[in-house]
Amino acid sequence: MNDTIRAYILDELLLPGAIDTIDDDDDLLTQGILSSMQFVRLISYLEKSNSISIPAEDLIFENFQTLNLINSYLATRINS
Protein backbone atom coordinates (compact mmCIF):
# COMPACT_ATOMS: atom_id res chain seq x y z
CA MET A 1 0.00 0.00 0.00
CA ASN A 2 2.93 2.36 0.62
CA ASP A 3 3.69 2.41 -3.12
CA THR A 4 0.13 3.46 -3.97
CA ILE A 5 0.11 6.26 -1.41
CA ARG A 6 3.62 7.36 -2.44
CA ALA A 7 2.54 7.51 -6.11
CA TYR A 8 -0.52 9.58 -5.20
CA ILE A 9 1.58 12.07 -3.25
CA LEU A 10 4.25 12.36 -5.94
CA ASP A 11 1.84 12.43 -8.91
CA GLU A 12 -1.16 14.32 -7.55
CA LEU A 13 -0.11 16.47 -4.60
CA LEU A 14 3.36 17.76 -5.39
CA LEU A 15 4.55 20.00 -8.17
CA PRO A 16 6.45 18.12 -10.87
CA GLY A 17 10.10 17.80 -9.92
CA ALA A 18 9.57 19.02 -6.34
CA ILE A 19 11.03 15.78 -5.03
CA ASP A 20 11.84 12.53 -6.78
CA THR A 21 11.09 9.98 -4.09
CA ILE A 22 9.64 9.53 -0.64
CA ASP A 23 11.03 6.83 1.63
CA ASP A 24 8.69 4.82 3.83
CA ASP A 25 9.94 6.55 6.98
CA ASP A 26 10.31 10.11 5.65
CA ASP A 27 8.45 12.58 7.84
CA LEU A 28 5.81 13.95 5.48
CA LEU A 29 4.85 16.88 7.66
CA THR A 30 7.91 18.22 9.49
CA GLN A 31 10.19 17.69 6.48
CA GLY A 32 7.84 19.92 4.51
CA ILE A 33 6.91 17.27 1.97
CA LEU A 34 3.19 18.02 2.49
CA SER A 35 1.54 21.32 3.30
CA SER A 36 -1.60 21.41 5.43
CA MET A 37 -3.78 21.63 2.31
CA GLN A 38 -2.00 18.70 0.69
CA PHE A 39 -2.50 16.76 3.93
CA VAL A 40 -6.26 17.40 3.74
CA ARG A 41 -6.29 16.17 0.15
CA LEU A 42 -4.35 13.07 1.18
CA ILE A 43 -6.88 12.28 3.93
CA SER A 44 -9.73 12.65 1.43
CA TYR A 45 -7.95 10.33 -1.00
CA LEU A 46 -7.33 7.74 1.72
CA GLU A 47 -10.99 7.79 2.72
CA LYS A 48 -12.25 7.43 -0.84
CA SER A 49 -9.74 4.85 -2.02
CA ASN A 50 -10.24 2.64 1.04
CA SER A 51 -13.99 3.20 1.53
CA ILE A 52 -13.48 4.37 5.09
CA SER A 53 -14.21 7.43 7.16
CA ILE A 54 -11.37 8.84 9.23
CA PRO A 55 -12.78 10.42 12.40
CA ALA A 56 -11.44 13.80 13.51
CA GLU A 57 -9.95 12.31 16.67
CA ASP A 58 -7.72 10.09 14.51
CA LEU A 59 -6.24 13.03 12.60
CA ILE A 60 -3.15 13.15 14.74
CA PHE A 61 0.48 13.42 13.78
CA GLU A 62 1.28 9.92 15.01
CA ASN A 63 -1.10 8.31 12.49
CA PHE A 64 0.04 10.15 9.37
CA GLN A 65 3.65 11.19 9.91
CA THR A 66 5.18 8.63 7.50
CA LEU A 67 4.03 6.21 4.83
CA ASN A 68 4.62 3.32 7.23
CA LEU A 69 2.46 4.96 9.92
CA ILE A 70 -0.29 5.69 7.39
CA ASN A 71 -0.23 2.08 6.27
CA SER A 72 -0.41 0.83 9.88
CA TYR A 73 -3.29 3.17 10.63
CA LEU A 74 -5.20 2.09 7.52
CA ALA A 75 -4.73 -1.56 8.42
CA THR A 76 -6.48 -0.97 11.74
CA ARG A 77 -9.35 0.97 10.10
CA ILE A 78 -9.91 -1.43 7.23
CA ASN A 79 -9.77 -4.52 9.42
CA SER A 80 -12.07 -3.16 12.14
C-alpha positions as CSV (number, residue, x, y, z in Angstrom):
1,M,0.0,0.0,0.0
2,N,2.9,2.4,0.6
3,D,3.7,2.4,-3.1
4,T,0.1,3.5,-4.0
5,I,0.1,6.3,-1.4
6,R,3.6,7.4,-2.4
7,A,2.5,7.5,-6.1
8,Y,-0.5,9.6,-5.2
9,I,1.6,12.1,-3.2
10,L,4.2,12.4,-5.9
11,D,1.8,12.4,-8.9
12,E,-1.2,14.3,-7.5
13,L,-0.1,16.5,-4.6
14,L,3.4,17.8,-5.4
15,L,4.6,20.0,-8.2
16,P,6.5,18.1,-10.9
17,G,10.1,17.8,-9.9
18,A,9.6,19.0,-6.3
19,I,11.0,15.8,-5.0
20,D,11.8,12.5,-6.8
21,T,11.1,10.0,-4.1
22,I,9.6,9.5,-0.6
23,D,11.0,6.8,1.6
24,D,8.7,4.8,3.8
25,D,9.9,6.6,7.0
26,D,10.3,10.1,5.7
27,D,8.5,12.6,7.8
28,L,5.8,14.0,5.5
29,L,4.9,16.9,7.7
30,T,7.9,18.2,9.5
31,Q,10.2,17.7,6.5
32,G,7.8,19.9,4.5
33,I,6.9,17.3,2.0
34,L,3.2,18.0,2.5
35,S,1.5,21.3,3.3
36,S,-1.6,21.4,5.4
37,M,-3.8,21.6,2.3
38,Q,-2.0,18.7,0.7
39,F,-2.5,16.8,3.9
40,V,-6.3,17.4,3.7
41,R,-6.3,16.2,0.2
42,L,-4.3,13.1,1.2
43,I,-6.9,12.3,3.9
44,S,-9.7,12.6,1.4
45,Y,-7.9,10.3,-1.0
46,L,-7.3,7.7,1.7
47,E,-11.0,7.8,2.7
48,K,-12.3,7.4,-0.8
49,S,-9.7,4.8,-2.0
50,N,-10.2,2.6,1.0
51,S,-14.0,3.2,1.5
52,I,-13.5,4.4,5.1
53,S,-14.2,7.4,7.2
54,I,-11.4,8.8,9.2
55,P,-12.8,10.4,12.4
56,A,-11.4,13.8,13.5
57,E,-10.0,12.3,16.7
58,D,-7.7,10.1,14.5
59,L,-6.2,13.0,12.6
60,I,-3.2,13.1,14.7
61,F,0.5,13.4,13.8
62,E,1.3,9.9,15.0
63,N,-1.1,8.3,12.5
64,F,0.0,10.2,9.4
65,Q,3.7,11.2,9.9
66,T,5.2,8.6,7.5
67,L,4.0,6.2,4.8
68,N,4.6,3.3,7.2
69,L,2.5,5.0,9.9
70,I,-0.3,5.7,7.4
71,N,-0.2,2.1,6.3
72,S,-0.4,0.8,9.9
73,Y,-3.3,3.2,10.6
74,L,-5.2,2.1,7.5
75,A,-4.7,-1.6,8.4
76,T,-6.5,-1.0,11.7
77,R,-9.4,1.0,10.1
78,I,-9.9,-1.4,7.2
79,N,-9.8,-4.5,9.4
80,S,-12.1,-3.2,12.1
